[in-house]
Amino acid sequence: MAAERVADMTIQELKALIDSAVERKMRVWSGLGKERPSNELWASMLKNIIEPAPGERTALELLREERDQWYSHS
């Protein structure tokens, strides 16, 4: 039988309760409670890709430039 009060719980029972509550909240906040098929997720990702304007640097180029600025001053 499960404890009725927190004071009556073992440490393991309390940890399990906390883990369960955090997991439920994370699922709600991240939208994982609404599972979608992987093909729908993939289509959504492709649809929402942000492409740089012609002549603009890509995100990868910007990251490399930033990296080079930080690590070229050794």
mmCIF file as gemmi writes it, N, C-alpha and C atoms, coordinates in Angstrom:
data_model
loop_
_atom_site.group_PDB
_atom_site.id
_atom_site.type_symbol
_atom_site.label_atom_id
_atom_site.label_alt_id
_atom_site.label_comp_id
_atom_site.label_asym_id
_atom_site.label_entity_id
_atom_site.label_seq_id
_atom_site.pdbx_PDB_ins_code
_atom_site.Cartn_x
_atom_site.Cartn_y
_atom_site.Cartn_z
_atom_site.occupancy
_atom_site.B_iso_or_equiv
_atom_site.pdbx_formal_charge
_atom_site.auth_seq_id
_atom_site.auth_asym_id
_atom_site.pdbx_PDB_model_num
ATOM 1 N N . MET Axp A 1 ? 0.843 -1.182 0 1 0 ? 1 A 1
ATOM 2 C CA . MET Axp A 1 ? 0 0 0 1 0 ? 1 A 1
ATOM 3 C C . MET Axp A 1 ? 0.885 1.241 0 1 0 ? 1 A 1
ATOM 4 N N . ALA Axp A 2 ? 0.544 2.203 -0.805 1 0 ? 2 A 1
ATOM 5 C CA . ALA Axp A 2 ? 1.336 3.431 -0.899 1 0 ? 2 A 1
ATOM 6 C C . ALA Axp A 2 ? 1.082 4.317 0.32 1 0 ? 2 A 1
ATOM 7 N N . ALA Axp A 3 ? 2.106 5.053 0.674 1 0 ? 3 A 1
ATOM 8 C CA . ALA Axp A 3 ? 1.991 5.973 1.804 1 0 ? 3 A 1
ATOM 9 C C . ALA Axp A 3 ? 0.993 7.074 1.468 1 0 ? 3 A 1
ATOM 10 N N . GLU Axp A 4 ? 0.258 7.529 2.464 1 0 ? 4 A 1
ATOM 11 C CA . GLU Axp A 4 ? -0.744 8.577 2.261 1 0 ? 4 A 1
ATOM 12 C C . GLU Axp A 4 ? -0.152 9.969 2.488 1 0 ? 4 A 1
ATOM 13 N N . ARG Axp A 5 ? 0.934 10.029 3.232 1 0 ? 5 A 1
ATOM 14 C CA . ARG Axp A 5 ? 1.57 11.322 3.515 1 0 ? 5 A 1
ATOM 15 C C . ARG Axp A 5 ? 3.038 11.251 3.094 1 0 ? 5 A 1
ATOM 16 N N . VAL Axp A 6 ? 3.569 12.396 2.688 1 0 ? 6 A 1
ATOM 17 C CA . VAL Axp A 6 ? 4.984 12.452 2.301 1 0 ? 6 A 1
ATOM 18 C C . VAL Axp A 6 ? 5.857 12.011 3.469 1 0 ? 6 A 1
ATOM 19 N N . ALA Axp A 7 ? 5.488 12.379 4.667 1 0 ? 7 A 1
ATOM 20 C CA . ALA Axp A 7 ? 6.277 12.016 5.846 1 0 ? 7 A 1
ATOM 21 C C . ALA Axp A 7 ? 6.359 10.506 6.043 1 0 ? 7 A 1
ATOM 22 N N . ASP Axp A 8 ? 5.395 9.779 5.488 1 0 ? 8 A 1
ATOM 23 C CA . ASP Axp A 8 ? 5.381 8.318 5.641 1 0 ? 8 A 1
ATOM 24 C C . ASP Axp A 8 ? 6.09 7.6 4.493 1 0 ? 8 A 1
ATOM 25 N N . MET Axp A 9 ? 6.575 8.339 3.503 1 0 ? 9 A 1
ATOM 26 C CA . MET Axp A 9 ? 7.216 7.73 2.336 1 0 ? 9 A 1
ATOM 27 C C . MET Axp A 9 ? 8.667 7.391 2.626 1 0 ? 9 A 1
ATOM 28 N N . THR Axp A 10 ? 9.142 6.373 1.915 1 0 ? 10 A 1
ATOM 29 C CA . THR Axp A 10 ? 10.575 6.101 1.951 1 0 ? 10 A 1
ATOM 30 C C . THR Axp A 10 ? 11.236 7.074 0.971 1 0 ? 10 A 1
ATOM 31 N N . ILE Axp A 11 ? 12.535 7.178 1.035 1 0 ? 11 A 1
ATOM 32 C CA . ILE Axp A 11 ? 13.272 8.043 0.11 1 0 ? 11 A 1
ATOM 33 C C . ILE Axp A 11 ? 13.011 7.589 -1.332 1 0 ? 11 A 1
ATOM 34 N N . GLN Axp A 12 ? 13.012 6.291 -1.562 1 0 ? 12 A 1
ATOM 35 C CA . GLN Axp A 12 ? 12.785 5.763 -2.913 1 0 ? 12 A 1
ATOM 36 C C . GLN Axp A 12 ? 11.39 6.125 -3.418 1 0 ? 12 A 1
ATOM 37 N N . GLU Axp A 13 ? 10.387 6.011 -2.558 1 0 ? 13 A 1
ATOM 38 C CA . GLU Axp A 13 ? 9.024 6.378 -2.955 1 0 ? 13 A 1
ATOM 39 C C . GLU Axp A 13 ? 8.928 7.87 -3.283 1 0 ? 13 A 1
ATOM 40 N N . LEU Axp A 14 ? 9.593 8.696 -2.48 1 0 ? 14 A 1
ATOM 41 C CA . LEU Axp A 14 ? 9.574 10.134 -2.715 1 0 ? 14 A 1
ATOM 42 C C . LEU Axp A 14 ? 10.273 10.476 -4.033 1 0 ? 14 A 1
ATOM 43 N N . LYS Axp A 15 ? 11.429 9.855 -4.282 1 0 ? 15 A 1
ATOM 44 C CA . LYS Axp A 15 ? 12.14 10.085 -5.538 1 0 ? 15 A 1
ATOM 45 C C . LYS Axp A 15 ? 11.29 9.666 -6.729 1 0 ? 15 A 1
ATOM 46 N N . ALA Axp A 16 ? 10.617 8.53 -6.622 1 0 ? 16 A 1
ATOM 47 C CA . ALA Axp A 16 ? 9.761 8.057 -7.711 1 0 ? 16 A 1
ATOM 48 C C . ALA Axp A 16 ? 8.606 9.029 -7.956 1 0 ? 16 A 1
ATOM 49 N N . LEU Axp A 17 ? 8.034 9.561 -6.898 1 0 ? 17 A 1
ATOM 50 C CA . LEU Axp A 17 ? 6.947 10.534 -7.026 1 0 ? 17 A 1
ATOM 51 C C . LEU Axp A 17 ? 7.432 11.806 -7.723 1 0 ? 17 A 1
ATOM 52 N N . ILE Axp A 18 ? 8.587 12.295 -7.307 1 0 ? 18 A 1
ATOM 53 C CA . ILE Axp A 18 ? 9.154 13.509 -7.912 1 0 ? 18 A 1
ATOM 54 C C . ILE Axp A 18 ? 9.485 13.253 -9.379 1 0 ? 18 A 1
ATOM 55 N N . ASP Axp A 19 ? 10.138 12.138 -9.678 1 0 ? 19 A 1
ATOM 56 C CA . ASP Axp A 19 ? 10.468 11.794 -11.07 1 0 ? 19 A 1
ATOM 57 C C . ASP Axp A 19 ? 9.215 11.754 -11.935 1 0 ? 19 A 1
ATOM 58 N N . SER Axp A 20 ? 8.177 11.141 -11.411 1 0 ? 20 A 1
ATOM 59 C CA . SER Axp A 20 ? 6.926 11.024 -12.164 1 0 ? 20 A 1
ATOM 60 C C . SER Axp A 20 ? 6.313 12.401 -12.423 1 0 ? 20 A 1
ATOM 61 N N . ALA Axp A 21 ? 6.303 13.264 -11.416 1 0 ? 21 A 1
ATOM 62 C CA . ALA Axp A 21 ? 5.728 14.601 -11.577 1 0 ? 21 A 1
ATOM 63 C C . ALA Axp A 21 ? 6.527 15.433 -12.572 1 0 ? 21 A 1
ATOM 64 N N . VAL Axp A 22 ? 7.849 15.364 -12.484 1 0 ? 22 A 1
ATOM 65 C CA . VAL Axp A 22 ? 8.701 16.123 -13.407 1 0 ? 22 A 1
ATOM 66 C C . VAL Axp A 22 ? 8.525 15.605 -14.823 1 0 ? 22 A 1
ATOM 67 N N . GLU Axp A 23 ? 8.493 14.302 -14.985 1 0 ? 23 A 1
ATOM 68 C CA . GLU Axp A 23 ? 8.32 13.716 -16.31 1 0 ? 23 A 1
ATOM 69 C C . GLU Axp A 23 ? 6.989 14.146 -16.936 1 0 ? 23 A 1
ATOM 70 N N . ARG Axp A 24 ? 5.919 14.143 -16.146 1 0 ? 24 A 1
ATOM 71 C CA . ARG Axp A 24 ? 4.608 14.585 -16.657 1 0 ? 24 A 1
ATOM 72 C C . ARG Axp A 24 ? 4.658 16.031 -17.108 1 0 ? 24 A 1
ATOM 73 N N . LYS Axp A 25 ? 5.263 16.904 -16.303 1 0 ? 25 A 1
ATOM 74 C CA . LYS Axp A 25 ? 5.354 18.331 -16.656 1 0 ? 25 A 1
ATOM 75 C C . LYS Axp A 25 ? 6.196 18.524 -17.905 1 0 ? 25 A 1
ATOM 76 N N . MET Axp A 26 ? 7.315 17.832 -17.998 1 0 ? 26 A 1
ATOM 77 C CA . MET Axp A 26 ? 8.183 17.968 -19.161 1 0 ? 26 A 1
ATOM 78 C C . MET Axp A 26 ? 7.463 17.508 -20.426 1 0 ? 26 A 1
ATOM 79 N N . ARG Axp A 27 ? 6.686 16.454 -20.321 1 0 ? 27 A 1
ATOM 80 C CA . ARG Axp A 27 ? 5.947 15.949 -21.474 1 0 ? 27 A 1
ATOM 81 C C . ARG Axp A 27 ? 4.925 16.989 -21.943 1 0 ? 27 A 1
ATOM 82 N N . VAL Axp A 28 ? 4.249 17.628 -21.005 1 0 ? 28 A 1
ATOM 83 C CA . VAL Axp A 28 ? 3.267 18.654 -21.35 1 0 ? 28 A 1
ATOM 84 C C . VAL Axp A 28 ? 3.96 19.864 -21.953 1 0 ? 28 A 1
ATOM 85 N N . TRP Axp A 29 ? 5.025 20.339 -21.319 1 0 ? 29 A 1
ATOM 86 C CA . TRP Axp A 29 ? 5.713 21.548 -21.787 1 0 ? 29 A 1
ATOM 87 C C . TRP Axp A 29 ? 6.366 21.35 -23.143 1 0 ? 29 A 1
ATOM 88 N N . SER Axp A 30 ? 6.887 20.172 -23.396 1 0 ? 30 A 1
ATOM 89 C CA . SER Axp A 30 ? 7.595 19.944 -24.647 1 0 ? 30 A 1
ATOM 90 C C . SER Axp A 30 ? 6.673 19.479 -25.766 1 0 ? 30 A 1
ATOM 91 N N . GLY Axp A 31 ? 5.415 19.237 -25.472 1 0 ? 31 A 1
ATOM 92 C CA . GLY Axp A 31 ? 4.486 18.792 -26.495 1 0 ? 31 A 1
ATOM 93 C C . GLY Axp A 31 ? 4.566 17.305 -26.775 1 0 ? 31 A 1
ATOM 94 N N . LEU Axp A 32 ? 5.336 16.566 -25.978 1 0 ? 32 A 1
ATOM 95 C CA . LEU Axp A 32 ? 5.475 15.133 -26.226 1 0 ? 32 A 1
ATOM 96 C C . LEU Axp A 32 ? 4.209 14.358 -25.9 1 0 ? 32 A 1
ATOM 97 N N . GLY Axp A 33 ? 3.305 14.988 -25.168 1 0 ? 33 A 1
ATOM 98 C CA . GLY Axp A 33 ? 2.052 14.325 -24.873 1 0 ? 33 A 1
ATOM 99 C C . GLY Axp A 33 ? 1.243 14.105 -26.134 1 0 ? 33 A 1
ATOM 100 N N . LYS Axp A 34 ? 1.532 14.887 -27.169 1 0 ? 34 A 1
ATOM 101 C CA . LYS Axp A 34 ? 0.826 14.76 -28.44 1 0 ? 34 A 1
ATOM 102 C C . LYS Axp A 34 ? 1.79 14.136 -29.438 1 0 ? 34 A 1
ATOM 103 N N . GLU Axp A 35 ? 1.929 12.853 -29.393 1 0 ? 35 A 1
ATOM 104 C CA . GLU Axp A 35 ? 2.889 12.205 -30.283 1 0 ? 35 A 1
ATOM 105 C C . GLU Axp A 35 ? 2.374 12.232 -31.714 1 0 ? 35 A 1
ATOM 106 N N . ARG Axp A 36 ? 3.277 12.562 -32.629 1 0 ? 36 A 1
ATOM 107 C CA . ARG Axp A 36 ? 2.939 12.595 -34.044 1 0 ? 36 A 1
ATOM 108 C C . ARG Axp A 36 ? 3.782 11.561 -34.764 1 0 ? 36 A 1
ATOM 109 N N . PRO Axp A 37 ? 3.268 11.034 -35.847 1 0 ? 37 A 1
ATOM 110 C CA . PRO Axp A 37 ? 4.073 10.072 -36.617 1 0 ? 37 A 1
ATOM 111 C C . PRO Axp A 37 ? 5.35 10.735 -37.113 1 0 ? 37 A 1
ATOM 112 N N . SER Axp A 38 ? 6.403 9.951 -37.257 1 0 ? 38 A 1
ATOM 113 C CA . SER Axp A 38 ? 7.692 10.505 -37.654 1 0 ? 38 A 1
ATOM 114 C C . SER Axp A 38 ? 7.639 11.184 -39.01 1 0 ? 38 A 1
ATOM 115 N N . ASN Axp A 39 ? 6.814 10.689 -39.936 1 0 ? 39 A 1
ATOM 116 C CA . ASN Axp A 39 ? 6.741 11.341 -41.246 1 0 ? 39 A 1
ATOM 117 C C . ASN Axp A 39 ? 6.115 12.731 -41.135 1 0 ? 39 A 1
ATOM 118 N N . GLU Axp A 40 ? 5.184 12.899 -40.205 1 0 ? 40 A 1
ATOM 119 C CA . GLU Axp A 40 ? 4.592 14.217 -39.979 1 0 ? 40 A 1
ATOM 120 C C . GLU Axp A 40 ? 5.622 15.161 -39.36 1 0 ? 40 A 1
ATOM 121 N N . LEU Axp A 41 ? 6.414 14.651 -38.427 1 0 ? 41 A 1
ATOM 122 C CA . LEU Axp A 41 ? 7.469 15.465 -37.821 1 0 ? 41 A 1
ATOM 123 C C . LEU Axp A 41 ? 8.491 15.888 -38.876 1 0 ? 41 A 1
ATOM 124 N N . TRP Axp A 42 ? 8.893 14.952 -39.718 1 0 ? 42 A 1
ATOM 125 C CA . TRP Axp A 42 ? 9.881 15.237 -40.754 1 0 ? 42 A 1
ATOM 126 C C . TRP Axp A 42 ? 9.345 16.303 -41.706 1 0 ? 42 A 1
ATOM 127 N N . ALA Axp A 43 ? 8.1 16.18 -42.13 1 0 ? 43 A 1
ATOM 128 C CA . ALA Axp A 43 ? 7.493 17.152 -43.037 1 0 ? 43 A 1
ATOM 129 C C . ALA Axp A 43 ? 7.442 18.531 -42.384 1 0 ? 43 A 1
ATOM 130 N N . SER Axp A 44 ? 7.127 18.563 -41.105 1 0 ? 44 A 1
ATOM 131 C CA . SER Axp A 44 ? 7.079 19.835 -40.38 1 0 ? 44 A 1
ATOM 132 C C . SER Axp A 44 ? 8.466 20.476 -40.298 1 0 ? 44 A 1
ATOM 133 N N . MET Axp A 45 ? 9.48 19.657 -40.049 1 0 ? 45 A 1
ATOM 134 C CA . MET Axp A 45 ? 10.852 20.18 -39.983 1 0 ? 45 A 1
ATOM 135 C C . MET Axp A 45 ? 11.271 20.754 -41.332 1 0 ? 45 A 1
ATOM 136 N N . LEU Axp A 46 ? 10.994 20.031 -42.4 1 0 ? 46 A 1
ATOM 137 C CA . LEU Axp A 46 ? 11.37 20.505 -43.729 1 0 ? 46 A 1
ATOM 138 C C . LEU Axp A 46 ? 10.637 21.786 -44.091 1 0 ? 46 A 1
ATOM 139 N N . LYS Axp A 47 ? 9.379 21.874 -43.709 1 0 ? 47 A 1
ATOM 140 C CA . LYS Axp A 47 ? 8.566 23.045 -44.022 1 0 ? 47 A 1
ATOM 141 C C . LYS Axp A 47 ? 9.079 24.286 -43.285 1 0 ? 47 A 1
ATOM 142 N N . ASN Axp A 48 ? 9.645 24.095 -42.097 1 0 ? 48 A 1
ATOM 143 C CA . ASN Axp A 48 ? 10.028 25.222 -41.253 1 0 ? 48 A 1
ATOM 144 C C . ASN Axp A 48 ? 11.517 25.551 -41.288 1 0 ? 48 A 1
ATOM 145 N N . ILE Axp A 49 ? 12.249 25.004 -42.234 1 0 ? 49 A 1
ATOM 146 C CA . ILE Axp A 49 ? 13.665 25.326 -42.369 1 0 ? 49 A 1
ATOM 147 C C . ILE Axp A 49 ? 13.805 26.787 -42.814 1 0 ? 49 A 1
ATOM 148 N N . ILE Axp A 50 ? 14.669 27.506 -42.148 1 0 ? 50 A 1
ATOM 149 C CA . ILE Axp A 50 ? 14.911 28.901 -42.505 1 0 ? 50 A 1
ATOM 150 C C . ILE Axp A 50 ? 16.122 28.954 -43.423 1 0 ? 50 A 1
ATOM 151 N N . GLU Axp A 51 ? 15.914 29.416 -44.622 1 0 ? 51 A 1
ATOM 152 C CA . GLU Axp A 51 ? 16.995 29.533 -45.6 1 0 ? 51 A 1
ATOM 153 C C . GLU Axp A 51 ? 17.498 30.974 -45.616 1 0 ? 51 A 1
ATOM 154 N N . PRO Axp A 52 ? 18.827 31.166 -45.664 1 0 ? 52 A 1
ATOM 155 C CA . PRO Axp A 52 ? 19.345 32.534 -45.743 1 0 ? 52 A 1
ATOM 156 C C . PRO Axp A 52 ? 19.017 33.152 -47.107 1 0 ? 52 A 1
ATOM 157 N N . ALA Axp A 53 ? 18.911 34.469 -47.12 1 0 ? 53 A 1
ATOM 158 C CA . ALA Axp A 53 ? 18.662 35.177 -48.374 1 0 ? 53 A 1
ATOM 159 C C . ALA Axp A 53 ? 19.874 35.001 -49.285 1 0 ? 53 A 1
ATOM 160 N N . PRO Axp A 54 ? 19.677 35.134 -50.585 1 0 ? 54 A 1
ATOM 161 C CA . PRO Axp A 54 ? 20.812 35.009 -51.511 1 0 ? 54 A 1
ATOM 162 C C . PRO Axp A 54 ? 21.936 35.975 -51.128 1 0 ? 54 A 1
ATOM 163 N N . GLY Axp A 55 ? 23.141 35.46 -51.084 1 0 ? 55 A 1
ATOM 164 C CA . GLY Axp A 55 ? 24.293 36.277 -50.719 1 0 ? 55 A 1
ATOM 165 C C . GLY Axp A 55 ? 24.569 36.331 -49.226 1 0 ? 55 A 1
ATOM 166 N N . GLU Axp A 56 ? 23.626 35.893 -48.401 1 0 ? 56 A 1
ATOM 167 C CA . GLU Axp A 56 ? 23.832 35.883 -46.947 1 0 ? 56 A 1
ATOM 168 C C . GLU Axp A 56 ? 24.559 34.596 -46.549 1 0 ? 56 A 1
ATOM 169 N N . ARG Axp A 57 ? 25.296 34.668 -45.443 1 0 ? 57 A 1
ATOM 170 C CA . ARG Axp A 57 ? 26.005 33.485 -44.962 1 0 ? 57 A 1
ATOM 171 C C . ARG Axp A 57 ? 25.031 32.509 -44.315 1 0 ? 57 A 1
ATOM 172 N N . THR Axp A 58 ? 25.361 31.243 -44.404 1 0 ? 58 A 1
ATOM 173 C CA . THR Axp A 58 ? 24.534 30.208 -43.77 1 0 ? 58 A 1
ATOM 174 C C . THR Axp A 58 ? 24.847 30.163 -42.278 1 0 ? 58 A 1
ATOM 175 N N . ALA Axp A 59 ? 23.994 29.482 -41.541 1 0 ? 59 A 1
ATOM 176 C CA . ALA Axp A 59 ? 24.221 29.323 -40.104 1 0 ? 59 A 1
ATOM 177 C C . ALA Axp A 59 ? 25.556 28.624 -39.851 1 0 ? 59 A 1
ATOM 178 N N . LEU Axp A 60 ? 25.88 27.641 -40.672 1 0 ? 60 A 1
ATOM 179 C CA . LEU Axp A 60 ? 27.144 26.935 -40.513 1 0 ? 60 A 1
ATOM 180 C C . LEU Axp A 60 ? 28.33 27.873 -40.723 1 0 ? 60 A 1
ATOM 181 N N . GLU Axp A 61 ? 28.253 28.72 -41.728 1 0 ? 61 A 1
ATOM 182 C CA . GLU Axp A 61 ? 29.333 29.679 -41.982 1 0 ? 61 A 1
ATOM 183 C C . GLU Axp A 61 ? 29.474 30.668 -40.829 1 0 ? 61 A 1
ATOM 184 N N . LEU Axp A 62 ? 28.355 31.116 -40.279 1 0 ? 62 A 1
ATOM 185 C CA . LEU Axp A 62 ? 28.398 32.029 -39.132 1 0 ? 62 A 1
ATOM 186 C C . LEU Axp A 62 ? 29.024 31.348 -37.914 1 0 ? 62 A 1
ATOM 187 N N . LEU Axp A 63 ? 28.655 30.088 -37.68 1 0 ? 63 A 1
ATOM 188 C CA . LEU Axp A 63 ? 29.233 29.347 -36.55 1 0 ? 63 A 1
ATOM 189 C C . LEU Axp A 63 ? 30.733 29.149 -36.727 1 0 ? 63 A 1
ATOM 190 N N . ARG Axp A 64 ? 31.15 28.824 -37.93 1 0 ? 64 A 1
ATOM 191 C CA . ARG Axp A 64 ? 32.586 28.644 -38.179 1 0 ? 64 A 1
ATOM 192 C C . ARG Axp A 64 ? 33.348 29.946 -37.977 1 0 ? 64 A 1
ATOM 193 N N . GLU Axp A 65 ? 32.763 31.05 -38.438 1 0 ? 65 A 1
ATOM 194 C CA . GLU Axp A 65 ? 33.403 32.35 -38.255 1 0 ? 65 A 1
ATOM 195 C C . GLU Axp A 65 ? 33.541 32.676 -36.769 1 0 ? 65 A 1
ATOM 196 N N . GLU Axp A 66 ? 32.499 32.439 -36.014 1 0 ? 66 A 1
ATOM 197 C CA . GLU Axp A 66 ? 32.524 32.68 -34.567 1 0 ? 66 A 1
ATOM 198 C C . GLU Axp A 66 ? 33.581 31.795 -33.901 1 0 ? 66 A 1
ATOM 199 N N . ARG Axp A 67 ? 33.608 30.521 -34.278 1 0 ? 67 A 1
ATOM 200 C CA . ARG Axp A 67 ? 34.599 29.593 -33.722 1 0 ? 67 A 1
ATOM 201 C C . ARG Axp A 67 ? 36.013 30.089 -34.011 1 0 ? 67 A 1
ATOM 202 N N . ASP Axp A 68 ? 36.254 30.487 -35.254 1 0 ? 68 A 1
ATOM 203 C CA . ASP Axp A 68 ? 37.583 30.941 -35.643 1 0 ? 68 A 1
ATOM 204 C C . ASP Axp A 68 ? 37.993 32.196 -34.877 1 0 ? 68 A 1
ATOM 205 N N . GLN Axp A 69 ? 37.03 33.069 -34.588 1 0 ? 69 A 1
ATOM 206 C CA . GLN Axp A 69 ? 37.345 34.284 -33.817 1 0 ? 69 A 1
ATOM 207 C C . GLN Axp A 69 ? 37.766 33.921 -32.392 1 0 ? 69 A 1
ATOM 208 N N . TRP Axp A 70 ? 37.088 32.938 -31.804 1 0 ? 70 A 1
ATOM 209 C CA . TRP Axp A 70 ? 37.393 32.564 -30.424 1 0 ? 70 A 1
ATOM 210 C C . TRP Axp A 70 ? 38.678 31.777 -30.298 1 0 ? 70 A 1
ATOM 211 N N . TYR Axp A 71 ? 38.971 30.909 -31.272 1 0 ? 71 A 1
ATOM 212 C CA . TYR Axp A 71 ? 40.097 30.012 -31.123 1 0 ? 71 A 1
ATOM 213 C C . TYR Axp A 71 ? 41.328 30.383 -31.918 1 0 ? 71 A 1
ATOM 214 N N . SER Axp A 72 ? 41.289 31.47 -32.665 1 0 ? 72 A 1
ATOM 215 C CA . SER Axp A 72 ? 42.462 31.856 -33.43 1 0 ? 72 A 1
ATOM 216 C C . SER Axp A 72 ? 43.39 32.774 -32.626 1 0 ? 72 A 1
ATOM 217 N N . HIS Axp A 73 ? 42.993 33.154 -31.431 1 0 ? 73 A 1
ATOM 218 C CA . HIS Axp A 73 ? 43.795 34.046 -30.591 1 0 ? 73 A 1
ATOM 219 C C . HIS Axp A 73 ? 44.639 33.291 -29.58 1 0 ? 73 A 1
ATOM 220 N N . SER Axp A 74 ? 44.967 32.066 -29.837 1 0 ? 74 A 1
ATOM 221 C CA . SER Axp A 74 ? 45.684 31.228 -28.858 1 0 ? 74 A 1
ATOM 222 C C . SER Axp A 74 ? 47.047 31.77 -28.535 1 0 ? 74 A 1
